[in-house]
Amino acid sequence: MSAGASPRPFPYNPPMEEDVARILIHREEIERRLADMAEEIAQTYHRDEEGLTLIPVLAGSIIFLADLMRKLPLKMKIGLVSVSAYPGRTTRPTAPKTVIELTGDLAGRHVLIIDDILDTGRTLRKVREMVLQREPASVRTAVLLRKPSKAPPDVSADFVGFDIEDEFVVGCGLDYDDHYRNYPHIGVLRPEIM
């Protein structure tokens, strides 16, 4: 840039709050519930000598995972798997597709699958099947959100942050077109955004 030239302005990128129609669950409420969930999980696993492995379903669970595991007073390992059921700008789930294969040695270990939301159950069902092929000592699931009106009876979560209505939500890892994962609350987007 030559001396005296003005810096080129960046295009306007409005704050995420402008895209959100309403907040369903505020960050402070999420923090309180995660502390309670961590206590429930710790009580479940505190006597297990085989070891605990967390399997977050990427990318939606990363913020939930980070916030939750900092509150867990347990030694643990982490495996990874990435499954996509909401590609791009869709708000309707598709058949889950494995993006990153399950990692980690799970044989004989207690496994806790971490996911952002339980709605149709297809993603959790797929990941659970992958985990069971590795012969773990046990398999449980923890989800930040559950939609009871959609969750099938054969797919359950052992630890649930919040039950919500059947609405498309963003924040705390949940996205729309890979945006809004870092929104600190659970919110519903304005209809014209989607």
Secondary structure as GFF3:
##gff-version 3
##sequence-region A 1 194
A	DSSP	three_ten_helix	16	19	.	.	.	ID=ss1
A	DSSP	beta_strand	20	25	.	.	.	ID=ss2
A	DSSP	alpha_helix	27	45	.	.	.	ID=ss3
A	DSSP	beta_strand	52	58	.	.	.	ID=ss4
A	DSSP	alpha_helix	62	69	.	.	.	ID=ss5
A	DSSP	beta_strand	76	78	.	.	.	ID=ss6
A	DSSP	beta_strand	81	84	.	.	.	ID=ss7
A	DSSP	beta_strand	97	100	.	.	.	ID=ss8
A	DSSP	beta_strand	110	118	.	.	.	ID=ss9
A	DSSP	alpha_helix	122	132	.	.	.	ID=ss10
A	DSSP	beta_strand	138	146	.	.	.	ID=ss11
A	DSSP	beta_strand	159	163	.	.	.	ID=ss12
A	DSSP	beta_strand	186	189	.	.	.	ID=ss13
A	DSSP	three_ten_helix	191	193	.	.	.	ID=ss14
###
